[in-house]
Amino acid sequence: MTTDINTDKQLSQYLAETKPLLVEFLNPAKECCHAMQHVIDELRRRLGDKANILQIDGKANEDLIARYKIATYPSYILFKDGEEAWRDSGRKPVQELEHMVRSFI
């Protein structure tokens, strides 16, 4: 399942699942985040239901930004079994993100 979320409660529900969860923390007003949207859409298409991919608007969720110590947009955190397994930020090619997520499937 892929969905956009904006609350801590919803994020907790996805973290409880066993499949990998890639979270993109973004600011929709920033060009670099807007430019990554096609990459995230393609990643969702490539992975299907093998992983969850969520996008969180950092400006609307400052508590989550502080909790996960997000310093720049876009930032990515990959969770496996509810634990952080990988983290990076900046523009990424779809192949790099796909490889990282698949390594935890």
C-alpha positions as CSV (number, residue, x, y, z in Angstrom):
1,M,0.0,0.0,0.0
2,T,1.2,3.5,-0.8
3,T,-0.3,6.6,0.8
4,D,0.5,10.1,1.8
5,I,0.3,10.7,5.6
6,N,0.6,13.6,7.9
7,T,0.2,12.3,11.4
8,D,2.3,10.5,14.0
9,K,-0.5,7.9,14.6
10,Q,-0.6,6.9,11.0
11,L,3.1,6.6,10.7
12,S,3.1,4.3,13.8
13,Q,0.6,2.0,12.1
14,Y,2.9,1.6,9.1
15,L,5.9,1.1,11.3
16,A,4.1,-1.9,12.9
17,E,4.0,-3.7,9.5
18,T,6.7,-6.2,8.5
19,K,7.4,-4.9,5.0
20,P,10.0,-2.2,4.5
21,L,8.8,1.4,4.8
22,L,10.5,4.2,2.9
23,V,9.5,7.6,4.3
24,E,10.3,10.7,2.3
25,F,10.3,13.9,4.4
26,L,9.6,16.8,2.0
27,N,8.7,20.4,1.7
28,P,6.3,20.7,-1.3
29,A,7.3,24.3,-1.8
30,K,10.9,23.4,-2.6
31,E,11.8,22.7,-6.2
32,C,14.1,19.8,-5.2
33,C,11.2,18.1,-3.6
34,H,8.9,18.8,-6.4
35,A,11.4,17.4,-8.9
36,M,11.6,14.1,-6.9
37,Q,7.9,13.4,-7.2
38,H,8.3,11.6,-10.5
39,V,11.0,9.4,-9.0
40,I,8.8,8.5,-6.0
41,D,5.9,7.7,-8.4
42,E,8.1,5.5,-10.5
43,L,9.5,3.8,-7.3
44,R,5.9,3.0,-6.2
45,R,5.2,1.5,-9.6
46,R,8.4,-0.6,-9.5
47,L,7.9,-1.9,-6.0
48,G,4.2,-2.5,-6.0
49,D,3.0,-3.9,-2.7
50,K,6.5,-5.2,-1.7
51,A,7.1,-2.0,0.4
52,N,5.3,1.0,1.7
53,I,6.4,4.4,0.5
54,L,5.1,7.4,2.4
55,Q,5.6,11.1,1.9
56,I,5.4,13.4,4.9
57,D,5.1,17.2,4.6
58,G,7.8,18.5,7.0
59,K,6.2,21.9,7.3
60,A,2.9,20.4,8.5
61,N,4.6,17.8,10.8
62,E,7.4,19.7,12.6
63,D,7.2,17.3,15.6
64,L,8.2,14.4,13.3
65,I,10.9,16.5,11.7
66,A,12.3,17.1,15.2
67,R,11.9,13.5,16.3
68,Y,13.8,12.1,13.3
69,K,16.3,15.0,13.2
70,I,15.6,15.9,9.6
71,A,17.9,18.8,8.6
72,T,17.3,19.0,4.8
73,Y,14.7,18.2,2.2
74,P,14.1,15.8,0.7
75,S,15.3,13.3,3.3
76,Y,14.6,9.6,3.3
77,I,14.5,7.0,6.1
78,L,14.0,3.4,5.4
79,F,12.5,1.4,8.3
80,K,12.6,-2.4,8.6
81,D,10.6,-4.1,11.4
82,G,9.9,-0.6,12.8
83,E,13.6,0.3,13.1
84,E,15.6,2.8,11.1
85,A,17.8,0.8,8.7
86,W,19.0,3.5,6.3
87,R,18.9,7.2,5.9
88,D,20.0,9.7,3.2
89,S,18.9,13.0,1.7
90,G,18.9,15.0,-1.5
91,R,17.9,14.1,-5.1
92,K,18.3,10.4,-5.8
93,P,17.8,8.4,-9.0
94,V,15.0,5.8,-8.8
95,Q,17.5,3.0,-9.3
96,E,19.4,4.0,-6.1
97,L,16.2,4.1,-4.0
98,E,14.9,0.9,-5.5
99,H,18.1,-0.9,-4.8
100,M,18.1,0.2,-1.2
101,V,14.5,-0.7,-0.5
102,R,14.8,-4.1,-2.3
103,S,17.8,-5.0,-0.1
104,F,15.4,-5.0,2.8
105,I,12.6,-7.0,1.2
